Amino acid sequence: MSLLIVVLMAVFVSSSASANPTSQDIVAATQEMQKANYFTFVMLVKMAAPSNTIPNDVTFLMPNDRALSNITDVSETTVVDFLLRHSIPTALLIDHLEHFPTGSMIPASKAGFMFNITNEGRRRIYLNNVRIISPNICTGGYSIRCHGIDGVVQPQRVTVTQPPAVTCSNGTVPPAEPPTAPPVGGSVVTPPIPSNRVRVKSGCRREIGGAGVIVTTLFMLALVKLWM
């Protein structure tokens, strides 16, 4: 646990150096995008840049012009939302993404959305429904990385509604606490605990659900950040 705290603190300190990418990084990144013929995505980045909503240390996932040709609503709010759903809130080259095994969940810049990684090796990386086809397009600046993808991303929304379940090594589930009896005579009476109540053995553990996967992936992102 102490190692996790140290790693996350190091990442947060390095990420808080500035709230947004520098204008030099944005200029460098958009120039590299243009050279790779991602002209429509460049237009979207330039529209969002004045609003200061582009996160510091970001990886853009860029559909090509044909994939973006059906976009009709180009209001600032819609553009910002689109960019947040097509980006990862840390700067990652394809070499860094290759460290994530299949099944890893990486958070998108838009809160509540995730990318499910499928890693087939040899730089064949999928994020949800799209594949990275043109890696490492943006490399000149410090805080922005970008990769070309073969379509529009459909990020997965993640909602954690229940706490992790507790199970025991013998397959039983610990019983719930007994209900508290209604007040009698102005005082609260707690019924005695039955002598045959099953105790939670030391072999009990919590099942790791979606939240556990997210925490594990954030820890991996922190380690990748330190390697950079």
C-alpha positions in Angstrom: 0.0 0.0 0.0 2.8 2.4 0.8 4.4 1.8 -2.6 1.0 2.7 -4.3 0.8 5.9 -2.3 4.4 6.9 -3.2 3.9 6.2 -6.9 0.5 8.0 -7.2 1.9 11.0 -5.3 4.8 11.2 -7.7 2.4 11.1 -10.7 0.1 13.7 -9.3 3.0 16.1 -8.5 4.4 15.8 -12.0 0.9 16.2 -13.6 0.0 19.3 -11.6 3.0 21.3 -12.9 0.6 23.0 -15.3 -3.2 22.9 -15.7 -3.1 22.6 -19.5 -0.6 21.8 -22.3 1.5 24.7 -23.3 0.7 26.5 -26.5 4.0 25.3 -27.9 3.0 21.7 -27.4 -0.4 22.2 -29.0 1.2 23.9 -32.0 3.8 21.1 -32.3 1.1 18.4 -32.0 -1.3 20.0 -34.6 1.6 20.4 -37.0 2.4 16.7 -36.7 -1.3 15.8 -37.1 -1.5 17.9 -40.3 1.6 16.2 -41.8 -0.2 12.9 -41.2 -3.4 14.2 -42.9 -5.6 14.4 -39.9 -6.9 17.8 -40.8 -10.4 17.5 -39.3 -9.0 16.4 -36.0 -6.7 19.4 -36.1 -9.7 21.7 -36.6 -11.4 20.1 -33.5 -8.3 20.6 -31.3 -8.0 24.2 -32.4 -11.6 24.8 -31.6 -11.2 23.4 -28.1 -7.9 24.9 -27.3 -9.2 28.4 -26.3 -11.5 26.9 -23.7 -8.6 25.4 -21.7 -10.3 22.1 -21.4 -7.5 19.9 -22.9 -6.0 18.1 -20.0 -2.3 18.3 -19.1 -0.4 15.2 -20.4 -2.9 13.8 -22.9 -2.9 11.1 -25.6 -5.3 11.7 -28.4 -6.9 8.9 -30.4 -7.6 10.3 -33.8 -10.1 9.1 -36.4 -9.3 10.0 -39.9 -11.1 12.7 -42.0 -13.5 10.1 -43.6 -14.5 8.8 -40.2 -15.2 12.3 -39.0 -17.1 13.4 -42.1 -20.5 12.7 -40.5 -20.0 15.1 -37.6 -22.6 17.9 -38.0 -22.7 19.5 -34.6 -19.5 21.5 -34.1 -20.5 23.6 -31.1 -17.7 24.1 -28.6 -19.4 21.9 -26.0 -19.8 19.0 -28.5 -16.2 19.3 -29.7 -14.8 19.3 -26.2 -16.9 16.3 -25.3 -15.7 14.4 -28.4 -12.1 15.2 -27.6 -12.4 14.0 -24.0 -14.0 10.7 -25.2 -11.1 10.3 -27.7 -8.2 10.9 -25.3 -6.4 9.4 -22.3 -5.4 11.7 -19.5 -1.6 11.0 -19.7 0.9 11.1 -22.5 1.5 7.5 -23.8 3.5 6.3 -26.8 2.6 2.9 -28.3 5.5 1.4 -26.4 3.8 2.3 -23.2 0.4 1.0 -24.3 2.0 -2.4 -25.1 2.6 -2.8 -21.3 -1.1 -3.2 -20.7 -2.4 -6.8 -21.1 -5.7 -7.6 -22.6 -8.6 -6.8 -20.3 -7.0 -3.7 -18.8 -9.3 -0.7 -18.4 -7.8 2.7 -19.0 -9.8 5.8 -18.1 -10.8 8.3 -20.8 -10.3 12.0 -20.2 -14.1 12.2 -19.9 -15.2 11.2 -16.4 -17.0 7.9 -16.1 -15.8 6.5 -19.4 -13.1 3.8 -20.0 -11.2 2.1 -22.7 -11.0 -1.7 -22.7 -7.6 -2.8 -24.0 -7.1 -5.8 -26.3 -3.3 -6.4 -26.8 -2.5 -8.9 -29.6 1.2 -8.0 -29.5 3.4 -6.6 -32.2 1.8 -3.2 -31.8 -1.7 -4.5 -32.5 -3.6 -2.6 -29.8 -7.4 -2.2 -29.7 -9.3 0.2 -27.5 -12.9 -0.9 -27.3 -14.1 -1.0 -30.9 -11.1 0.6 -32.7 -7.5 -0.3 -33.5 -4.5 1.9 -33.4 -3.3 2.0 -37.1 -0.9 4.9 -37.1 1.0 5.0 -33.8 3.3 7.8 -32.4 2.2 10.6 -34.7 2.7 13.3 -32.0 6.2 13.0 -30.4 7.7 16.5 -30.7 6.1 18.1 -27.6 6.4 17.1 -24.0 2.8 16.7 -22.9 0.8 15.6 -26.0 0.9 12.2 -27.8 -1.4 11.0 -30.5 -2.2 7.9 -32.5 -4.4 7.4 -35.6 -7.3 4.9 -35.1 -9.5 3.2 -37.6 -12.9 4.6 -36.5 -14.8 6.6 -33.9 -14.4 5.3 -30.4 -17.3 4.1 -28.3 -16.0 4.3 -24.8 -17.5 2.1 -22.1 -19.4 3.9 -19.3 -18.4 2.6 -15.9 -20.9 2.7 -13.0 -20.0 1.2 -9.6 -23.3 0.7 -7.8 -22.5 -2.0 -5.2 -19.6 -2.5 -2.9 -17.4 -5.6 -3.5 -18.9 -8.8 -2.1 -17.3 -10.6 0.7 -16.7 -14.4 0.3 -15.0 -16.9 2.5 -12.7 -19.8 1.6 -15.4 -22.3 2.4 -17.8 -20.7 -0.1 -20.1 -19.1 2.5 -21.2 -15.5 2.7 -21.1 -13.8 6.1 -24.6 -13.0 7.4 -25.8 -9.4 7.7 -25.8 -7.7 11.0 -29.1 -8.4 13.0 -31.7 -5.6 12.7 -32.0 -3.2 15.6 -35.3 -3.4 17.4 -37.6 -0.4 17.6 -37.3 1.9 20.6 -39.0 0.7 23.8 -39.6 3.1 26.6 -37.3 5.8 25.1 -34.3 3.4 24.8 -33.0 1.3 21.9 -32.9 -2.4 22.6 -30.5 -4.5 20.6 -31.4 -8.1 20.3 -28.8 -10.6 21.4 -26.6 -12.2 18.8 -27.6 -15.9 18.3 -25.0 -18.3 19.5 -25.1 -20.2 16.2 -24.3 -17.1 14.2 -21.6 -17.9 11.5 -18.4 -15.9 12.2 -16.4 -14.5 9.4 -13.2 -16.6 9.1 -9.8 -15.2 8.4 -10.0 -16.8 5.0 -12.7 -14.3 3.9 -11.8 -11.9 1.1 -13.4 -9.2 -1.0 -14.2 -9.9 -4.6 -12.6 -7.3 -6.9 -15.1 -5.9 -9.2 -15.0 -3.0 -11.7 -13.6 -0.6 -9.1 -10.7 -3.0 -8.4 -9.9 -3.3 -12.0 -9.9 0.5 -12.4 -7.6 1.0 -9.4 -5.2 -1.7 -10.7 -5.1 0.1 -14.1 -4.5 3.5 -12.5 -1.6 1.9 -10.6 -0.2 0.6 -13.9 -0.7 4.0 -15.5 1.3 5.5 -12.6 4.1 3.0 -13.2 4.2 3.7 -16.9 4.3 7.5 -16.1 7.4 7.0 -14.0 9.1 4.9 -16.7 8.7 7.8 -19.2 
